[in-house]
Amino acid sequence: MTIVMALCLGMLLTLPGTAATAEVKKYVIGSGAMGGAWRVGLGACAQLLNEQFKDKYFFTTAASGGSVENLRRIMAGEYHTCWAFINNMDEAWNGVGVFEGQKPFKEMRVVEKVTDQACSVAVLAKSPIKSFRDFSGKKVNLGPAGTGLVFIFRTMFKALDLTDKVKVSYLNHDGAAQALKDGQIDVVVSPGGPYVSPAVVEISRSVPIRIVEPTIEEEKKIEPLLPYLKVSPIPANKAPGENADKSRKAYFYSTYWIALASMPDEVIYDILNTTQDPKNKEVLNKVINLWEDAGPDFSVVAKIGVPLHSGAVKFWKEKGVKLPPEIIK
């Protein structure tokens, strides 16, 4: 066979609709920023899936700005599946917060829970701020405008009657940590990694800090407005600051794997069957430490009413998982 004939044959075999590719279905996974944990973790996952299902599926991971962009692009039909924070899922599902004015995204389906992340609240150790109510009259940085924590803490301020009593700023996480260190702001709110942001960890090496814990009274007022958040302990010696050798409380929000309702059940089932395999899970977790706890914790999504994907229902039921009935359609 001549080189020209071989090239022509190769082109024919790769044309859409030919026998060589007719059975291969293509899907796009929204991940995160280049070099970030989501991008690395889902990139490794796509590679694993492509190796295992090379004659059946082809998965591409798309870089994105993270949770909010993932949701916007899956809503637009650009992604088939992605990871997202529970607070952004709630906003997209109901058309509120950063998705205010948009049609509620009722085509969202849950696949599994990935991990938990703390809402990190830090002050200098010399600060008189000991609770969320002490934010009154203080300068509080909520992170870049449009991010999920901005909506979360503005809702908390509403619950605690602090809306007009807090001086809010929107510095990025590195800039906010430095501003806290320099005394330009009083409080830094940021996503933990998983407990405290890397920027806050960095300044804690040169100035003493304190993690501000919610009081029981504050928890009772916040819970009705933010039911997807949960108060959990930061394990001893896992985060800097005063009393680092003891357990401290923080609000946590979850990352979930979601997909369009239109994704075939078989695809979602195959994804879970592959990534939940113990050997594969061990391999993925060595790439990025996010896969170890990934599994069927659906208590929080049950509160906001986002259903499970039917392919996920089939998989988890086969594994003997008791699923909340309110999220099974």
C-alpha positions as CSV (number, residue, x, y, z in Angstrom):
1,M,0.0,0.0,0.0
2,T,1.4,3.4,-0.9
3,I,1.8,6.2,1.7
4,V,-0.9,8.2,0.0
5,M,-3.3,5.3,0.0
6,A,-2.5,4.7,3.7
7,L,-3.1,8.4,4.6
8,C,-6.4,8.4,2.7
9,L,-7.5,5.3,4.5
10,G,-6.5,6.8,7.8
11,M,-8.6,9.9,7.1
12,L,-11.6,7.9,6.2
13,L,-11.3,5.9,9.4
14,T,-11.4,9.1,11.5
15,L,-14.2,10.9,9.7
16,P,-17.4,11.4,11.8
17,G,-19.9,8.7,11.1
18,T,-17.4,6.1,9.8
19,A,-17.4,2.6,11.4
20,A,-14.2,3.3,13.3
21,T,-15.7,6.1,15.4
22,A,-19.4,5.5,15.1
23,E,-19.7,3.9,18.6
24,V,-17.4,6.3,20.4
25,K,-19.5,9.0,22.3
26,K,-17.7,12.2,23.2
27,Y,-18.2,14.1,26.5
28,V,-16.7,17.2,28.0
29,I,-15.9,17.5,31.7
30,G,-15.6,21.0,33.2
31,S,-12.7,21.1,35.6
32,G,-10.9,24.1,37.1
33,A,-8.0,26.5,36.5
34,M,-4.8,25.2,35.0
35,G,-2.6,23.7,37.7
36,G,-5.4,23.7,40.2
37,A,-6.6,20.6,42.1
38,W,-9.8,20.2,40.1
39,R,-8.0,20.5,36.7
40,V,-5.4,17.9,37.8
41,G,-7.9,15.5,39.5
42,L,-10.4,15.5,36.7
43,G,-7.7,15.3,34.1
44,A,-6.4,12.1,35.6
45,C,-10.0,10.8,35.8
46,A,-10.6,11.5,32.1
47,Q,-7.3,9.7,31.2
48,L,-8.4,6.7,33.2
49,L,-11.8,6.6,31.6
50,N,-10.4,7.0,28.1
51,E,-8.0,4.1,28.7
52,Q,-10.8,1.9,30.0
53,F,-13.5,2.8,27.4
54,K,-11.4,3.7,24.4
55,D,-13.8,2.0,22.0
56,K,-16.9,3.4,23.8
57,Y,-16.4,6.9,25.1
58,F,-13.9,9.8,24.8
59,F,-13.7,12.3,27.6
60,T,-12.2,15.8,27.3
61,T,-11.4,18.0,30.4
62,A,-12.0,21.7,29.8
63,A,-10.1,24.2,31.9
64,S,-12.4,26.8,33.7
65,G,-12.5,29.3,36.4
66,G,-14.0,26.8,38.8
67,S,-17.5,26.1,40.2
68,V,-19.4,29.1,38.9
69,E,-18.0,28.9,35.4
70,N,-18.6,25.2,35.4
71,L,-22.2,25.7,36.2
72,R,-22.7,28.5,33.7
73,R,-21.2,26.4,30.9
74,I,-23.0,23.2,31.8
75,M,-26.2,25.3,31.8
76,A,-25.3,26.5,28.3
77,G,-24.7,23.0,27.1
78,E,-21.0,23.4,26.7
79,Y,-20.2,20.8,29.3
80,H,-21.9,17.5,30.0
81,T,-20.6,17.0,33.5
82,C,-18.4,18.8,36.1
83,W,-17.6,19.5,39.7
84,A,-19.4,22.3,41.6
85,F,-19.7,23.7,45.1
86,I,-23.0,23.0,46.8
87,N,-23.8,26.7,47.4
88,N,-23.4,27.5,43.7
89,M,-25.6,24.4,42.9
90,D,-28.3,25.8,45.1
91,E,-28.1,29.2,43.5
92,A,-28.2,27.7,40.0
93,W,-31.1,25.4,40.9
94,N,-33.1,28.3,42.2
95,G,-31.9,31.2,40.0
96,V,-30.5,33.3,42.9
97,G,-27.2,34.6,44.1
98,V,-24.6,34.7,41.2
99,F,-27.4,33.2,39.0
100,E,-29.9,35.9,39.8
101,G,-32.2,36.6,36.8
102,Q,-31.4,33.4,35.0
103,K,-33.8,30.5,34.5
104,P,-33.5,28.0,37.4
105,F,-31.3,25.1,36.2
106,K,-33.6,22.1,36.7
107,E,-31.6,19.8,34.3
108,M,-28.9,19.4,37.0
109,R,-28.4,15.9,38.4
110,V,-26.0,14.7,41.2
111,V,-23.5,11.9,40.6
112,E,-21.6,11.8,43.9
113,K,-20.2,13.9,46.7
114,V,-16.5,14.7,46.2
115,T,-15.2,16.4,49.3
116,D,-15.8,19.1,52.0
117,Q,-14.2,22.5,52.3
118,A,-14.3,25.0,55.2
119,C,-15.5,28.6,55.1
120,S,-12.3,29.9,56.6
121,V,-12.8,33.0,58.8
122,A,-9.6,34.4,60.2
123,V,-8.6,37.5,62.3
124,L,-5.4,38.5,64.0
125,A,-5.0,36.9,67.4
126,K,-5.0,40.4,69.1
127,S,-8.4,41.2,67.6
128,P,-11.4,41.5,69.9
129,I,-13.5,39.6,67.3
130,K,-14.6,36.3,68.9
131,S,-17.8,35.5,67.0
132,F,-19.6,36.5,63.8
133,R,-21.7,39.1,65.6
134,D,-18.5,40.9,66.4
135,F,-18.2,41.7,62.7
136,S,-20.4,44.8,63.3
137,G,-18.5,47.9,62.4
138,K,-15.5,46.0,61.1
139,K,-13.8,45.7,57.7
140,V,-14.6,42.2,56.4
141,N,-13.1,40.8,53.1
142,L,-15.4,38.3,51.4
143,G,-13.1,37.5,48.4
144,P,-13.4,38.4,44.8
145,A,-16.9,39.7,43.8
146,G,-19.1,37.0,42.2
147,T,-17.6,34.1,44.1
148,G,-19.7,31.7,46.1
149,L,-18.5,32.8,49.5
150,V,-19.7,36.4,48.9
151,F,-23.3,35.1,48.6
152,I,-22.9,32.8,51.6
153,F,-21.7,35.5,53.9
154,R,-24.1,38.2,52.7
155,T,-26.8,35.7,53.6
156,M,-25.2,35.1,57.0
157,F,-25.1,38.9,57.6
158,K,-28.9,39.0,56.8
159,A,-29.6,36.2,59.2
160,L,-27.6,38.0,62.0
161,D,-28.9,41.5,61.2
162,L,-25.5,42.7,60.1
163,T,-26.2,43.7,56.5
164,D,-25.7,47.4,57.0
165,K,-23.3,47.1,59.8
166,V,-20.3,45.5,58.1
167,K,-17.8,47.2,55.8
168,V,-17.3,44.7,53.0
169,S,-14.3,44.5,50.6
170,Y,-13.6,42.2,47.7
171,L,-9.8,41.7,47.6
172,N,-8.4,38.4,46.2
173,H,-7.3,35.9,48.8
174,D,-3.5,36.8,48.7
175,G,-4.2,40.5,48.9
176,A,-6.7,40.0,51.7
177,A,-4.3,38.0,53.8
178,Q,-1.6,40.6,53.4
179,A,-4.1,43.4,54.3
180,L,-5.1,41.5,57.4
181,K,-1.5,41.2,58.4
182,D,-0.9,44.9,57.8
183,G,-4.0,45.9,59.8
184,Q,-5.9,47.3,56.8
185,I,-8.9,45.0,57.3
186,D,-10.2,43.1,60.3
187,V,-11.5,39.8,58.9
188,V,-10.6,37.5,56.1
189,V,-13.2,35.1,54.7
190,S,-11.8,32.6,52.2
191,P,-12.3,29.0,51.0
192,G,-10.2,26.6,53.1
193,G,-7.7,24.2,51.7
194,P,-9.5,22.2,53.1
195,Y,-9.5,24.1,56.5
196,V,-7.7,27.4,56.0
197,S,-6.7,29.1,52.8
198,P,-3.0,28.8,51.8
199,A,-2.7,32.6,51.9
200,V,-3.8,32.7,55.6
201,V,-1.5,29.8,56.4
202,E,1.4,31.8,54.9
203,I,0.8,35.0,57.1
204,S,0.3,32.8,60.2
205,R,4.0,32.0,60.0
206,S,4.8,35.6,60.9
207,V,1.8,36.9,62.8
208,P,-0.5,35.1,65.3
209,I,-4.1,34.5,64.0
210,R,-7.4,33.2,65.3
211,I,-10.0,31.2,63.5
212,V,-13.4,32.7,64.3
213,E,-16.0,30.0,65.3
214,P,-19.8,30.5,65.0
215,T,-21.7,30.4,68.3
216,I,-24.7,28.0,68.8
217,E,-27.0,31.0,68.7
218,E,-25.6,32.1,65.4
219,E,-25.8,28.6,64.0
220,K,-29.6,28.5,64.8
221,K,-30.2,31.8,62.9
222,I,-28.1,30.9,59.9
223,E,-29.3,27.3,59.3
224,P,-32.8,28.2,57.9
225,L,-31.3,30.5,55.2
226,L,-28.3,28.3,54.3
227,P,-29.4,24.7,54.9
228,Y,-26.7,23.2,52.7
229,L,-24.0,24.4,55.1
230,K,-22.9,22.3,58.0
231,V,-20.9,23.0,61.1
232,S,-18.1,20.5,61.6
233,P,-14.9,20.3,63.6
234,I,-11.5,21.3,62.2
235,P,-9.3,18.5,63.6
236,A,-6.6,19.4,66.1
237,N,-3.3,20.3,64.6
238,K,-4.7,20.6,61.0
239,A,-4.9,24.5,60.9
240,P,-2.9,27.3,62.3
241,G,-4.0,29.9,65.0
242,E,-4.9,30.0,68.6
243,N,-5.8,26.6,70.1
244,A,-4.5,24.8,67.1
245,D,-3.9,21.8,69.3
246,K,-7.7,21.6,69.9
247,S,-10.7,20.9,67.7
248,R,-12.4,24.1,66.4
249,K,-15.7,24.7,64.6
250,A,-16.2,26.0,61.1
251,Y,-18.9,26.0,58.4
252,F,-18.3,23.5,55.7
253,Y,-19.7,23.3,52.2
254,S,-19.4,20.4,49.8
255,T,-18.1,19.8,46.3
256,Y,-20.3,17.5,44.2
257,W,-20.0,15.8,40.9
258,I,-22.9,16.8,38.7
259,A,-24.1,16.1,35.2
260,L,-26.9,17.0,32.8
261,A,-30.0,14.9,33.1
262,S,-29.7,14.1,29.5
263,M,-26.4,12.2,29.9
264,P,-27.2,8.5,29.3
265,D,-27.5,6.3,32.4
266,E,-25.0,3.9,31.1
267,V,-22.3,6.6,30.9
268,I,-22.8,7.8,34.5
269,Y,-22.9,4.2,35.7
270,D,-19.7,3.4,33.9
271,I,-18.0,6.5,35.3
272,L,-18.9,5.6,38.9
273,N,-18.1,1.9,38.4
274,T,-14.6,2.9,37.2
275,T,-13.8,5.7,39.7
276,Q,-15.2,3.9,42.7
277,D,-13.1,0.7,42.0
278,P,-10.7,0.6,44.9
279,K,-7.6,0.1,42.8
280,N,-8.6,3.0,40.5
281,K,-9.5,5.2,43.4
282,E,-6.1,4.6,45.0
283,V,-4.4,5.6,41.7
284,L,-6.5,8.8,41.4
285,N,-5.9,9.8,45.0
286,K,-2.2,9.6,44.5
287,V,-2.6,12.2,41.7
288,I,-4.6,14.6,43.9
289,N,-5.9,14.0,47.4
290,L,-9.6,14.6,46.6
291,W,-10.8,11.1,45.6
292,E,-10.4,9.2,48.9
293,D,-13.7,10.4,50.4
294,A,-15.7,10.6,47.1
295,G,-18.9,8.7,47.6
296,P,-22.7,8.6,48.3
297,D,-23.2,11.3,50.9
298,F,-26.4,13.0,49.7
299,S,-27.8,14.5,53.0
300,V,-27.0,18.1,52.0
301,V,-28.4,17.9,48.4
302,A,-31.5,16.3,49.8
303,K,-32.1,19.6,51.7
304,I,-32.0,21.7,48.5
305,G,-33.8,19.1,46.3
306,V,-31.4,18.5,43.5
307,P,-32.1,14.9,42.2
308,L,-29.6,12.1,41.7
309,H,-28.9,11.1,38.1
310,S,-30.8,7.9,37.3
311,G,-27.5,6.3,36.3
312,A,-26.1,7.1,39.7
313,V,-29.3,5.8,41.4
314,K,-28.7,2.4,39.7
315,F,-25.0,2.3,40.7
316,W,-25.5,3.3,44.4
317,K,-28.5,1.0,44.9
318,E,-26.4,-1.9,43.6
319,K,-23.8,-1.0,46.2
320,G,-26.5,-1.2,48.9
321,V,-26.6,2.5,49.6
322,K,-29.7,3.8,51.3
323,L,-30.6,6.9,49.2
324,P,-32.8,9.8,50.4
325,P,-36.2,9.2,48.6
326,E,-36.7,12.9,48.0
327,I,-33.9,13.1,45.5
328,I,-34.8,10.0,43.4
329,K,-36.9,10.8,40.3
